[in-house]
Amino acid sequence: MNLKKICPICAVVVITWTAMLIWMWTGHNVDKTILAILMGMSAGAIGTKYGQNMIWKTLMVILSVPAVWYVTKDQPGTAAIFLGLIVLPSIYFNTTLNPRKGVPQADKFKDCC
């Protein structure tokens, strides 16, 4: 993995919501609205960057919203089920239906900052 291709804004968002989750799971108060917004931003970025077609992007949104909801409601087991449901179509769409498989792709977030 080339670290130069990681968007700094995306990295900070992921680090922030990860730290907030750890803080929440250790019993501290966390603003769950901010946590959900940050996690939703990451889901949207993944859907945009790696989306192969409208079906995959739609599944990403439909499945990530309840995943974020259950994480913020302190139900990580149920959230993990929805995250697993995101992984399965992701693997399918990126291996089976990807007509660009094996062809180098331009980084859509290369000049994001």
RODO-109855 format. One record per residue: residue number from 1; residue in one letter; chain; x, y, z of N, C-alpha, C, O, CB in turn. Coordinates in steps of 0.2 Angstrom, whole numbers, plus 5000, padded with zeros to 4 digits. Glycine has a CB too. Example, Ala and Ser with C-alpha at 12.3 -4.5 7.8 and 13.67 -1.06 7.14 Angstrom:
REM residues 2
PT  num  residu  chaine   n.x   n.y   n.z  ca.x  ca.y  ca.z   c.x   c.y   c.z   o.x   o.y   o.z  cb.x  cb.y  cb.z
PT    1       A       A  5066  4972  5039  5062  4978  5039  5066  4984  5039  5071  4983  5042  5057  4978  5045
PT    2       S       A  5064  4989  5035  5068  4995  5036  5064  5000  5039  5067  5006  5040  5070  4997  5029
//
This chain:
REM residues 113
PT  num  residu  chaine   n.x   n.y   n.z  ca.x  ca.y  ca.z   c.x   c.y   c.z   o.x   o.y   o.z  cb.x  cb.y  cb.z
PT    1       M       A  5004  4994  5000  5000  5000  5000  5004  5006  5000  5009  5007  5004  4995  5000  5006
PT    2       N       A  5003  5011  4996  5007  5017  4995  5003  5022  4999  4998  5024  4998  5007  5019  4988
PT    3       L       A  5007  5024  5005  5004  5029  5009  5003  5036  5006  4999  5040  5009  5008  5030  5016
PT    4       K       A  5007  5037  5001  5006  5044  4998  4999  5045  4994  4997  5050  4993  5011  5045  4993
PT    5       K       A  4996  5039  4993  4989  5039  4989  4983  5040  4994  4978  5040  4992  4988  5033  4985
PT    6       I       A  4985  5039  5001  4979  5040  5006  4978  5047  5007  4982  5051  5008  4981  5036  5012
PT    7       C       A  4972  5049  5006  4969  5056  5007  4970  5058  5014  4968  5054  5019  4962  5057  5005
PT    8       P       A  4974  5063  5016  4975  5065  5023  4968  5067  5026  4968  5065  5032  4979  5071  5023
PT    9       I       A  4963  5070  5023  4957  5071  5026  4954  5065  5028  4951  5064  5033  4953  5076  5021
PT   10       C       A  4953  5060  5023  4950  5053  5025  4954  5050  5031  4951  5047  5035  4950  5049  5019
PT   11       A       A  4960  5050  5031  4964  5047  5036  4963  5050  5043  4962  5047  5048  4972  5048  5035
PT   12       V       A  4962  5057  5043  4960  5060  5049  4953  5059  5052  4952  5058  5058  4961  5068  5049
PT   13       V       A  4949  5058  5047  4942  5056  5049  4942  5049  5052  4938  5048  5057  4937  5057  5043
PT   14       V       A  4945  5045  5049  4945  5038  5051  4949  5037  5058  4946  5034  5063  4949  5033  5046
PT   15       I       A  4954  5041  5059  4958  5041  5065  4953  5044  5071  4953  5041  5076  4964  5045  5065
PT   16       T       A  4949  5049  5069  4945  5053  5074  4939  5048  5076  4938  5047  5082  4942  5059  5071
PT   17       W       A  4936  5045  5071  4930  5041  5073  4933  5034  5077  4929  5032  5081  4926  5039  5067
PT   18       T       A  4938  5032  5075  4941  5026  5078  4943  5028  5086  4941  5024  5090  4947  5023  5075
PT   19       A       A  4946  5034  5087  4947  5036  5093  4941  5037  5097  4941  5035  5103  4952  5042  5093
PT   20       M       A  4936  5040  5094  4930  5041  5098  4926  5034  5100  4923  5034  5105  4925  5045  5093
PT   21       L       A  4927  5029  5095  4924  5023  5097  4927  5020  5103  4924  5017  5107  4924  5018  5091
PT   22       I       A  4934  5020  5103  4938  5017  5108  4936  5021  5115  4935  5018  5120  4945  5018  5107
PT   23       W       A  4936  5027  5114  4934  5032  5120  4927  5030  5123  4926  5029  5129  4934  5039  5118
PT   24       M       A  4922  5029  5118  4915  5027  5120  4915  5020  5123  4912  5019  5128  4911  5027  5114
PT   25       W       A  4919  5015  5120  4919  5008  5123  4922  5007  5129  4922  5002  5133  4922  5004  5118
PT   26       T       A  4926  5013  5131  4930  5012  5138  4925  5016  5143  4928  5017  5149  4937  5015  5137
PT   27       G       A  4919  5018  5141  4915  5020  5146  4914  5028  5147  4911  5030  5151  4916  5018  5153
PT   28       H       A  4917  5031  5142  4917  5039  5142  4911  5041  5138  4909  5038  5133  4924  5042  5140
PT   29       N       A  4909  5047  5139  4904  5050  5135  4907  5053  5129  4912  5056  5128  4901  5056  5139
PT   30       V       A  4903  5051  5123  4905  5053  5116  4899  5056  5113  4893  5053  5114  4908  5047  5112
PT   31       D       A  4899  5061  5109  4894  5064  5105  4893  5059  5100  4896  5059  5095  4895  5071  5103
PT   32       K       A  4887  5055  5100  4886  5050  5095  4884  5053  5089  4884  5049  5084  4881  5045  5098
PT   33       T       A  4881  5059  5089  4879  5062  5082  4886  5063  5078  4886  5062  5072  4875  5068  5083
PT   34       I       A  4891  5066  5081  4897  5068  5078  4900  5061  5076  4903  5061  5070  4902  5072  5082
PT   35       L       A  4900  5056  5080  4903  5049  5078  4899  5047  5072  4903  5044  5068  4902  5045  5084
PT   36       A       A  4893  5047  5072  4889  5044  5066  4891  5048  5060  4891  5045  5054  4882  5044  5068
PT   37       I       A  4891  5055  5060  4893  5059  5054  4899  5057  5052  4900  5056  5046  4892  5066  5056
PT   38       L       A  4904  5056  5056  4911  5054  5054  4911  5047  5051  4915  5046  5045  4916  5055  5060
PT   39       M       A  4908  5043  5054  4908  5036  5051  4904  5036  5044  4906  5032  5039  4904  5031  5056
PT   40       G       A  4899  5040  5044  4895  5040  5037  4899  5044  5032  4899  5042  5026  4889  5045  5038
PT   41       M       A  4903  5048  5034  4908  5051  5029  4913  5046  5026  4914  5046  5020  4912  5057  5032
PT   42       S       A  4915  5042  5030  4920  5037  5028  4916  5032  5023  4919  5030  5018  4923  5033  5034
PT   43       A       A  4910  5030  5025  4906  5025  5021  4905  5028  5014  4905  5025  5009  4900  5023  5024
PT   44       G       A  4903  5035  5014  4902  5038  5008  4908  5039  5004  4908  5038  4997  4899  5045  5009
PT   45       A       A  4914  5040  5007  4920  5040  5003  4922  5033  5000  4924  5033  4994  4926  5043  5008
PT   46       I       A  4921  5028  5004  4922  5021  5001  4918  5020  4995  4920  5017  4990  4922  5016  5007
PT   47       G       A  4911  5022  4996  4906  5020  4991  4908  5024  4984  4907  5022  4979  4899  5022  4993
PT   48       T       A  4911  5030  4985  4912  5034  4979  4919  5032  4976  4919  5031  4970  4913  5042  4982
PT   49       K       A  4924  5031  4980  4930  5029  4978  4930  5022  4975  4933  5021  4969  4936  5029  4983
PT   50       Y       A  4927  5017  4978  4928  5010  4975  4921  5008  4972  4921  5002  4970  4929  5006  4981
PT   51       G       A  4917  5012  4971  4910  5010  4968  4911  5008  4961  4913  5012  4957  4905  5015  4969
PT   52       Q       A  4909  5002  4960  4909  4999  4953  4903  5001  4949  4903  5002  4943  4910  4992  4953
PT   53       N       A  4897  5001  4952  4891  5003  4949  4886  5005  4954  4887  5005  4960  4888  4997  4945
PT   54       M       A  4880  5007  4951  4875  5010  4956  4872  5005  4961  4870  5007  4966  4869  5013  4951
PT   55       I       A  4872  4999  4959  4869  4994  4963  4874  4993  4969  4872  4993  4975  4869  4987  4960
PT   56       W       A  4881  4993  4968  4885  4992  4974  4885  4998  4978  4885  4998  4984  4893  4991  4971
PT   57       K       A  4885  5004  4975  4885  5010  4979  4878  5011  4983  4878  5013  4989  4885  5017  4974
PT   58       T       A  4873  5008  4980  4866  5008  4984  4867  5003  4990  4864  5005  4995  4860  5006  4979
PT   59       L       A  4869  4998  4989  4870  4993  4994  4875  4995  5000  4874  4994  5006  4873  4986  4992
PT   60       M       A  4880  4999  4998  4885  5002  5002  4881  5007  5007  4882  5007  5013  4890  5006  4999
PT   61       V       A  4877  5011  5004  4873  5016  5008  4868  5012  5013  4867  5013  5019  4869  5021  5004
PT   62       I       A  4864  5008  5010  4858  5004  5013  4861  5000  5019  4858  5000  5024  4855  5000  5008
PT   63       L       A  4867  4997  5018  4870  4993  5023  4874  4997  5028  4875  4994  5034  4874  4987  5020
PT   64       S       A  4877  5002  5026  4881  5006  5031  4878  5010  5036  4880  5011  5041  4886  5010  5027
PT   65       V       A  4872  5012  5034  4868  5016  5038  4866  5013  5045  4867  5015  5050  4861  5019  5035
PT   66       P       A  4863  5006  5044  4861  5003  5050  4868  5001  5054  4868  5000  5060  4857  4997  5049
PT   67       A       A  4873  4999  5050  4879  4998  5054  4881  5003  5058  4883  5002  5064  4885  4996  5049
PT   68       V       A  4881  5009  5056  4883  5015  5060  4878  5016  5065  4880  5018  5071  4884  5022  5055
PT   69       W       A  4872  5015  5064  4867  5016  5069  4868  5011  5075  4868  5013  5081  4860  5014  5066
PT   70       Y       A  4869  5005  5074  4870  5000  5079  4877  5001  5083  4877  5000  5089  4870  4993  5076
PT   71       V       A  4882  5004  5079  4888  5005  5083  4887  5011  5088  4889  5010  5093  4894  5008  5078
PT   72       T       A  4883  5016  5086  4882  5022  5090  4877  5020  5096  4877  5023  5101  4879  5027  5086
PT   73       K       A  4873  5014  5095  4869  5012  5100  4872  5007  5104  4868  5003  5108  4862  5009  5097
PT   74       D       A  4878  5006  5104  4882  5001  5108  4880  4994  5107  4879  4990  5112  4881  5003  5116
PT   75       Q       A  4879  4992  5101  4877  4985  5099  4882  4983  5093  4880  4982  5087  4870  4985  5096
PT   76       P       A  4888  4982  5095  4893  4981  5090  4892  4974  5086  4895  4973  5081  4900  4981  5093
PT   77       G       A  4889  4969  5089  4888  4963  5086  4883  4964  5080  4884  4961  5075  4885  4958  5091
PT   78       T       A  4878  4967  5081  4873  4969  5076  4876  4973  5070  4875  4972  5064  4867  4972  5078
PT   79       A       A  4880  4978  5072  4884  4982  5067  4889  4977  5063  4889  4978  5057  4888  4987  5071
PT   80       A       A  4892  4973  5066  4897  4968  5063  4893  4964  5058  4896  4962  5052  4900  4963  5068
PT   81       I       A  4887  4962  5059  4883  4958  5054  4882  4963  5048  4883  4960  5042  4876  4956  5057
PT   82       F       A  4880  4969  5049  4879  4973  5043  4886  4975  5040  4886  4975  5033  4876  4980  5045
PT   83       L       A  4891  4975  5043  4898  4976  5040  4899  4970  5036  4902  4971  5030  4903  4978  5045
PT   84       G       A  4898  4964  5038  4899  4958  5035  4895  4958  5028  4897  4956  5023  4897  4952  5039
PT   85       L       A  4889  4960  5029  4884  4961  5023  4887  4966  5018  4885  4965  5012  4877  4963  5025
PT   86       I       A  4891  4971  5020  4894  4975  5015  4900  4972  5012  4901  4973  5006  4896  4982  5019
PT   87       V       A  4904  4968  5016  4910  4965  5013  4908  4960  5007  4911  4959  5002  4913  4961  5019
PT   88       L       A  4903  4956  5008  4901  4951  5003  4899  4954  4996  4902  4951  4991  4895  4947  5006
PT   89       P       A  4895  4958  4996  4894  4961  4989  4900  4965  4986  4901  4965  4980  4888  4966  4989
PT   90       S       A  4904  4968  4991  4910  4971  4989  4915  4966  4985  4918  4968  4980  4914  4975  4995
PT   91       I       A  4916  4961  4988  4920  4956  4985  4917  4953  4979  4921  4953  4974  4921  4949  4990
PT   92       Y       A  4911  4952  4978  4907  4950  4972  4908  4955  4967  4910  4954  4961  4900  4949  4973
PT   93       F       A  4907  4962  4968  4907  4967  4963  4914  4968  4961  4915  4970  4955  4903  4973  4965
PT   94       N       A  4919  4968  4965  4926  4969  4964  4929  4964  4960  4935  4965  4957  4929  4971  4970
PT   95       T       A  4927  4957  4961  4930  4952  4958  4926  4949  4951  4930  4948  4946  4931  4946  4962
PT   96       T       A  4920  4949  4952  4916  4946  4947  4914  4951  4941  4914  4949  4935  4910  4942  4949
PT   97       L       A  4911  4956  4944  4908  4961  4939  4913  4967  4937  4910  4972  4934  4902  4964  4942
PT   98       N       A  4919  4967  4939  4923  4973  4938  4926  4972  4931  4931  4968  4930  4929  4973  4943
PT   99       P       A  4924  4975  4926  4927  4975  4919  4934  4978  4919  4937  4977  4914  4922  4978  4914
PT  100       R       A  4936  4982  4924  4942  4985  4924  4947  4981  4928  4953  4984  4929  4942  4992  4926
PT  101       K       A  4946  4975  4930  4950  4971  4934  4957  4970  4930  4957  4968  4924  4947  4964  4935
PT  102       G       A  4962  4972  4934  4969  4971  4931  4971  4977  4927  4977  4977  4926  4969  4965  4927
PT  103       V       A  4967  4982  4926  4969  4988  4923  4970  4993  4928  4966  4995  4932  4963  4990  4918
PT  104       P       A  4976  4996  4928  4978  5002  4933  4972  5007  4932  4971  5010  4927  4985  5004  4932
PT  105       Q       A  4970  5009  4938  4965  5015  4939  4968  5021  4942  4972  5021  4946  4959  5012  4943
PT  106       A       A  4966  5027  4939  4968  5033  4942  4965  5034  4949  4959  5032  4950  4966  5039  4938
PT  107       D       A  4969  5037  4954  4966  5038  4961  4962  5044  4960  4963  5049  4959  4972  5039  4966
PT  108       K       A  4955  5042  4962  4950  5047  4962  4951  5053  4967  4948  5058  4966  4943  5044  4962
PT  109       F       A  4955  5051  4972  4956  5056  4978  4963  5059  4977  4965  5062  4982  4954  5053  4984
PT  110       K       A  4966  5058  4972  4973  5060  4971  4974  5068  4974  4979  5069  4977  4976  5059  4964
PT  111       D       A  4970  5072  4971  4971  5079  4972  4965  5082  4977  4962  5087  4975  4971  5083  4966
PT  112       C       A  4963  5078  4982  4957  5080  4986  4959  5086  4991  4954  5089  4993  4955  5074  4990
PT  113       C       A  4965  5087  4992  4966  5092  4997  4969  5099  4994  4971  5103  4997  4971  5090  5002
//
